[in-house]
Amino acid sequence: MNPIVSILVASAVLSAMMASAWAVQKATHQSGWADVFWSFAIGIGGLIVALMTSSDAPLARVWLVAGLVGFWSLRLGFHILARTAEAKSEDPRYAEFRREWGDSFQPRLFLFLQIQALCGVGLVVTVFAAAHRPGPALSIADWIGLALLVVSVVGEGIADRQLRAFARNPDNKGKVCDKGLWAWSRHPNYFFEWLGWVAYPVIAIDLGGGWWPGYLAVIGPLLMYWLLVHVSGIPLLEQHMLKSRGDAFRSYMARTSAFFPLPPRKN
């Protein structure tokens, strides 16, 4: 397939999977399944544009990028799947939407999930730009991109484990996790999630100017930063935490960086 066709096919898959996510949440009354579908949808879309697009890119780079997006998708998707399956209540972000939107929750959620699919197209384009950069492989840029993705997955996994261990300790009920990576960032899992998308422009951009589509790969980290920091990540979650943790979370906010890991400040 040529690039435009493969991106359109991937876009259709994203839209269909998020429509399926809406149907599943309606049947189960658990909107957290939407994040599971989204994670797998991005992986499938990324594999389509990486492996089914005709180009002059070396196969080693194509398979490297396909492996990166596939591995990312499986790790995140199964992590959220396990969390959703164990959850006794709805994800607080979606629960807030349910309260705010009232009787219009279902149609508005369907539209919201389709907007998520549209945002996913930007991530798919990012994967395409990295997978199909011409030139010798595997280059230093390819290895740096691989290293960034590995660091991001390991870091996010550590942050998730630290938060689970904190939450499972009954002595921490009503407290705010400020241990380990969570002492340096209020959302280290989001930071490492974003860092993984930095890998693609590192691989994609040809500083010599021979592959102009490579610059499209900056869409990924810019989009993920915007979504995580300003839209559906930090704002909604911190709104919930302020309601449930009150002054304890305000104190945590005062001493801890919101996103980028930094040494804790003194209150």
C-alpha positions in Angstrom: 0.0 0.0 0.0 1.1 3.6 -0.5 1.5 5.7 2.6 -1.9 7.6 2.3 -3.8 4.3 1.8 -2.1 2.6 4.8 -2.8 5.6 7.0 -6.4 5.7 6.0 -6.7 1.9 6.7 -5.2 2.4 10.1 -7.5 5.3 10.8 -10.5 3.2 9.9 -9.3 0.5 12.3 -8.8 3.1 15.1 -12.4 4.4 14.6 -13.9 0.9 14.5 -12.0 -0.2 17.7 -13.1 2.9 19.6 -16.7 2.3 18.5 -16.3 -1.3 19.9 -14.8 0.2 23.1 -18.0 2.3 23.5 -20.2 -0.8 23.0 -18.2 -2.7 25.6 -18.4 0.0 28.2 -22.1 0.4 27.6 -22.6 -3.3 28.3 -20.3 -3.5 31.3 -20.8 0.0 32.8 -17.0 0.2 33.1 -15.6 2.9 30.9 -12.0 2.0 31.7 -12.2 -0.5 28.9 -11.9 2.4 26.5 -8.2 2.8 27.4 -7.6 -0.9 26.8 -9.0 -0.7 23.3 -7.2 2.6 22.6 -3.8 1.1 23.6 -4.3 -2.0 21.3 -5.8 0.2 18.5 -2.7 2.3 18.4 -0.5 -0.8 18.2 -2.5 -2.3 15.4 -2.6 1.0 13.5 1.2 1.4 14.0 1.8 -2.1 12.7 -0.3 -1.5 9.6 1.6 1.7 8.6 5.0 0.2 9.5 4.6 -3.2 7.8 2.1 -2.7 5.0 3.4 0.5 3.5 5.7 0.3 0.4 8.9 2.3 0.8 12.6 2.3 0.2 13.3 2.1 4.0 15.6 -0.8 5.1 13.7 -3.7 6.5 15.8 -3.6 9.7 14.4 -0.2 10.6 10.8 -1.1 9.5 10.9 -4.1 11.8 12.6 -2.2 14.6 9.8 0.4 14.7 7.1 -2.2 14.3 8.6 -4.0 17.3 8.7 -0.8 19.3 5.1 0.1 18.8 3.9 -3.5 19.1 5.8 -4.0 22.4 4.5 -0.6 23.8 1.0 -1.5 22.8 1.0 -5.0 24.4 2.6 -3.8 27.7 0.3 -0.9 28.2 -2.8 -2.6 26.9 -2.5 -5.7 29.1 -1.5 -3.5 32.1 -4.7 -1.4 31.8 -6.7 -4.6 31.1 -5.6 -6.2 34.3 -6.3 -2.9 36.2 -9.7 -2.6 34.7 -10.7 -6.2 35.3 -9.7 -5.8 39.0 -11.4 -2.4 39.5 -14.3 -2.3 41.9 -15.3 1.2 40.6 -15.2 3.2 37.4 -12.1 5.1 36.4 -12.4 8.5 38.2 -11.9 10.4 34.9 -14.8 8.6 33.2 -16.9 8.7 36.4 -16.6 12.5 36.4 -17.8 12.6 32.8 -20.7 10.4 33.8 -21.7 12.8 36.5 -21.1 15.9 34.4 -22.8 14.7 31.2 -25.8 13.1 32.9 -28.4 11.7 30.4 -26.2 12.7 27.4 -23.3 10.6 28.7 -23.5 7.8 26.1 -23.7 9.9 22.9 -21.0 12.3 24.3 -18.8 9.4 25.3 -19.1 7.9 21.8 -18.0 11.3 20.3 -15.2 11.6 22.8 -13.8 8.1 21.9 -13.9 9.0 18.2 -11.9 12.1 19.0 -9.4 9.8 20.8 -9.3 7.7 17.6 -8.6 10.9 15.6 -5.8 11.8 18.0 -4.5 8.2 17.5 -4.0 9.0 13.8 -1.4 11.5 14.8 0.5 8.7 16.6 0.1 6.4 13.7 1.7 9.0 11.4 4.5 9.3 13.9 5.2 5.6 13.6 5.0 5.7 9.8 7.6 8.5 9.7 10.1 6.6 11.8 9.6 3.2 10.2 10.1 4.4 6.6 13.1 6.7 6.9 15.5 5.8 4.1 19.2 5.3 4.8 21.5 2.7 6.4 20.1 0.7 9.3 20.7 0.3 12.1 22.1 3.7 12.7 23.0 5.5 15.9 19.7 7.2 15.8 17.9 3.9 15.6 19.8 2.6 18.7 19.1 5.8 20.7 15.4 5.5 19.8 15.4 1.9 21.0 17.1 2.9 24.2 14.5 5.6 24.9 11.7 3.2 24.4 13.2 0.7 26.7 13.9 3.3 29.4 10.3 4.5 29.1 8.8 1.1 29.4 11.0 0.2 32.4 10.4 3.5 34.1 6.6 3.3 33.6 6.6 -0.3 34.9 8.6 0.8 38.0 6.2 3.7 38.7 3.2 1.4 38.3 4.6 -1.2 40.7 5.5 1.5 43.3 1.9 2.9 43.1 0.3 -0.6 43.4 2.5 -1.5 46.4 1.6 1.8 48.1 -2.1 1.3 47.5 -2.2 -2.3 48.7 -0.7 -1.3 52.1 -3.7 -0.7 54.4 -1.6 1.8 56.4 -1.6 4.1 53.4 -5.4 4.4 53.1 -6.3 8.0 52.5 -2.7 9.0 51.9 -0.8 10.2 48.8 1.9 8.1 47.3 5.1 10.2 47.5 7.7 7.4 47.5 10.2 6.4 44.9 9.6 8.0 41.5 6.4 9.6 42.9 8.6 11.8 45.1 10.1 13.4 42.0 7.0 13.6 39.8 3.3 13.6 40.6 2.8 11.5 37.4 6.0 9.6 36.6 4.0 7.0 34.7 2.7 9.8 32.4 6.2 11.2 32.0 7.7 7.8 30.9 4.7 7.3 28.6 5.5 10.5 26.9 9.3 9.7 26.8 8.5 6.6 24.8 7.1 8.7 22.0 10.2 10.8 21.8 11.9 7.7 20.4 10.1 8.0 17.1 11.3 11.5 16.0 14.8 10.5 17.1 14.6 7.6 14.6 12.6 9.5 11.9 14.3 12.8 11.5 17.1 13.0 9.0 19.2 16.1 10.0 20.6 16.2 6.5 17.2 17.0 5.1 16.8 13.9 3.0 13.6 12.6 4.5 11.2 15.5 5.1 8.3 13.3 6.4 10.6 12.5 9.3 9.6 15.8 10.9 6.0 14.6 11.0 7.2 12.3 13.9 7.2 15.3 16.3 3.4 15.0 16.2 3.7 12.0 18.6 5.5 13.6 21.6 3.7 16.9 21.1 0.3 15.3 21.0 1.0 13.0 24.0 2.3 15.9 26.1 -0.8 18.0 25.3 -3.2 15.1 26.1 -1.4 14.0 29.3 -0.6 17.4 30.7 -3.5 19.6 29.5 -6.5 17.4 28.5 -7.4 13.9 29.7 -4.5 13.0 32.0 -3.3 15.3 34.7 -6.2 17.8 34.9 -8.9 15.2 35.4 -6.9 12.9 37.7 -5.7 15.8 39.9 -9.3 17.1 40.2 -10.3 13.7 41.5 -7.3 13.6 43.9 -8.0 17.1 45.3 -11.6 15.9 46.1 -10.5 12.6 47.7 -7.2 13.6 49.4 -7.7 17.3 50.0 -4.9 19.1 51.9 -2.6 16.0 51.7 -2.7 16.3 47.9 -2.3 20.1 48.0 0.9 19.7 50.1 2.1 17.0 47.6 1.5 19.4 44.7 3.4 22.2 46.5 6.6 20.1 46.8 6.5 17.8 43.8 6.9 18.5 40.0 3.7 17.8 38.0 5.3 16.0 35.1 9.1 16.1 34.6 11.0 14.4 37.4 12.7 16.9 39.6 14.1 16.9 43.1 11.3 17.5 45.7 10.9 21.0 46.9 10.7 21.9 50.6 7.3 23.1 51.7 
